[in-house]
Amino acid sequence: MRQAGPLTPAERRDYELGRRCFERGDAETSLPHLTRLIQTRNFADVHYMIGILYNREGDFSAAGHSLREALKINPSYTEALLALANVYEGQGDFERSREIAERAGSVARSANDVLDATTRGKLANLQAALGDAYCEVGELREAIEAYRKALDRCPNFPDIRNRLGIALRDAGLPDRALAEFRRVLRSHPGFCNAAVQLGVTLYSLGRAEEATHEWEAVLSEHPEREDARMYLRMIGQY
């Protein structure tokens, strides 16, 4: 039976040790303390920590259960919503993951009027991970939509825009892909991944000379980039 009132000394010890070990990522030590505590106390943050630890271990079912328990207590628990969206993404339930992520954004926005940068970044990365999952199964239209939603939140994340460019090219939209890679390079000139992919896209359009220029420019600044060297070798330029 769950109790009310102040924590007992044993409960306080479980809470403090459980949280301390959780913050260190020590699931083996943290979980016994936290799971013992929820037998007598119904704390949203304890359920959340348990869910995170199970998720790290790949036990998506147990993680989802704990995070839903946290949300029963506090439906506006943004961190728990984001974690639950991540669990659903790990289970391959992309639609539910998207719904929960959007709910997290709505909760955070209603609480603060404007999303803080940290929450925006987490939501953008979660949406981008959804895009990656769609790419892996060949659902390029959905992937492109997911990357664009991520960029609506954080337009200056070059890695996400680069992934959008790749998805656009693979979807048969190379001109749009070129625009995205060039946009990355305008705002982040040293982002080599976009320069390499720009070269690949130019080459796919029959513009080998321009592609060669991009790859040679990458190697001049970053001679360790084996991908650029490989592409030049492929077209007989290295």
ZIGI-V58383 format. One record per pair of residues at least 12 apart in sequence whose ideal C-beta (glycine too) atoms are under 8 Angstrom apart, sorted by the first residue. I is the first residue (numbers start at 1). J is the second residue. If there is no record, write none. Layout:
i=I j=J
i=I j=J
This chain:
i=1 j=40
i=2 j=39
i=2 j=40
i=2 j=41
i=2 j=42
i=3 j=40
i=3 j=41
i=7 j=41
i=11 j=37
i=11 j=40
i=11 j=41
i=13 j=33
i=14 j=33
i=14 j=34
i=14 j=36
i=14 j=37
i=15 j=33
i=15 j=37
i=15 j=41
i=15 j=43
i=15 j=46
i=17 j=29
i=17 j=30
i=17 j=33
i=18 j=30
i=18 j=31
i=18 j=33
i=18 j=34
i=18 j=37
i=18 j=46
i=18 j=49
i=19 j=49
i=21 j=33
i=22 j=34
i=22 j=49
i=22 j=52
i=22 j=53
i=25 j=56
i=27 j=53
i=27 j=56
i=27 j=57
i=30 j=49
i=30 j=53
i=31 j=50
i=31 j=53
i=34 j=46
i=34 j=49
i=34 j=50
i=34 j=53
i=35 j=50
i=38 j=50
i=42 j=73
i=43 j=73
i=44 j=70
i=44 j=71
i=44 j=73
i=44 j=74
i=44 j=77
i=44 j=80
i=45 j=70
i=47 j=66
i=47 j=67
i=47 j=69
i=47 j=70
i=47 j=73
i=47 j=80
i=48 j=66
i=48 j=67
i=48 j=70
i=48 j=77
i=48 j=79
i=48 j=80
i=48 j=83
i=50 j=66
i=51 j=63
i=51 j=64
i=51 j=65
i=51 j=66
i=51 j=67
i=51 j=69
i=51 j=70
i=51 j=80
i=51 j=83
i=51 j=84
i=51 j=87
i=52 j=83
i=54 j=66
i=55 j=83
i=55 j=86
i=55 j=87
i=55 j=90
i=58 j=90
i=60 j=87
i=60 j=90
i=60 j=91
i=63 j=83
i=63 j=87
i=64 j=84
i=64 j=87
i=64 j=88
i=64 j=91
i=67 j=80
i=67 j=83
i=67 j=84
i=67 j=87
i=68 j=84
i=71 j=84
i=75 j=107
i=76 j=107
i=76 j=111
i=78 j=104
i=78 j=107
i=78 j=108
i=78 j=111
i=78 j=119
i=81 j=100
i=81 j=101
i=81 j=103
i=81 j=104
i=81 j=107
i=82 j=101
i=82 j=104
i=82 j=119
i=82 j=122
i=82 j=123
i=82 j=126
i=84 j=100
i=85 j=97
i=85 j=98
i=85 j=100
i=85 j=101
i=85 j=104
i=85 j=126
i=86 j=126
i=86 j=129
i=88 j=100
i=89 j=126
i=89 j=129
i=89 j=130
i=89 j=133
i=92 j=133
i=94 j=130
i=94 j=133
i=94 j=134
i=94 j=142
i=97 j=126
i=97 j=130
i=98 j=127
i=98 j=130
i=98 j=146
i=101 j=123
i=101 j=126
i=101 j=127
i=101 j=130
i=104 j=119
i=104 j=123
i=105 j=119
i=105 j=123
i=105 j=153
i=115 j=153
i=120 j=153
i=120 j=154
i=121 j=153
i=121 j=154
i=121 j=157
i=123 j=150
i=123 j=153
i=124 j=150
i=124 j=151
i=124 j=153
i=124 j=154
i=124 j=157
i=124 j=160
i=125 j=150
i=125 j=157
i=125 j=160
i=127 j=146
i=127 j=147
i=127 j=149
i=127 j=150
i=127 j=153
i=128 j=146
i=128 j=147
i=128 j=150
i=128 j=157
i=128 j=159
i=128 j=160
i=128 j=163
i=130 j=146
i=131 j=143
i=131 j=144
i=131 j=145
i=131 j=146
i=131 j=147
i=131 j=150
i=131 j=160
i=131 j=163
i=131 j=164
i=131 j=167
i=132 j=163
i=134 j=146
i=135 j=163
i=135 j=166
i=135 j=167
i=135 j=170
i=140 j=167
i=140 j=170
i=140 j=171
i=141 j=171
i=143 j=167
i=144 j=164
i=144 j=167
i=144 j=168
i=144 j=171
i=147 j=160
i=147 j=161
i=147 j=163
i=147 j=164
i=147 j=167
i=148 j=164
i=151 j=164
i=156 j=187
i=158 j=184
i=158 j=187
i=158 j=188
i=158 j=191
i=158 j=194
i=159 j=193
i=161 j=180
i=161 j=183
i=161 j=184
i=161 j=194
i=162 j=180
i=162 j=181
i=162 j=184
i=162 j=191
i=162 j=193
i=162 j=194
i=162 j=197
i=164 j=180
i=165 j=177
i=165 j=178
i=165 j=180
i=165 j=181
i=165 j=184
i=165 j=194
i=165 j=197
i=165 j=201
i=166 j=197
i=168 j=180
i=169 j=197
i=169 j=200
i=169 j=201
i=169 j=204
i=174 j=201
i=174 j=204
i=174 j=205
i=177 j=197
i=177 j=201
i=178 j=198
i=178 j=201
i=178 j=202
i=181 j=194
i=181 j=195
i=181 j=197
i=181 j=198
i=181 j=201
i=182 j=198
i=185 j=198
i=190 j=221
i=192 j=218
i=192 j=221
i=192 j=222
i=192 j=225
i=192 j=228
i=195 j=214
i=195 j=215
i=195 j=217
i=195 j=218
i=195 j=228
i=196 j=214
i=196 j=215
i=196 j=218
i=196 j=225
i=196 j=227
i=196 j=228
i=196 j=231
i=198 j=214
i=199 j=211
i=199 j=212
i=199 j=213
i=199 j=214
i=199 j=215
i=199 j=218
i=199 j=228
i=199 j=231
i=200 j=231
i=202 j=214
i=203 j=231
i=203 j=235
i=208 j=235
i=211 j=231
i=211 j=235
i=212 j=232
i=212 j=235
i=212 j=237
i=215 j=228
i=215 j=229
i=215 j=231
i=215 j=232
i=215 j=237
i=216 j=228
i=216 j=232
i=216 j=237
i=219 j=232
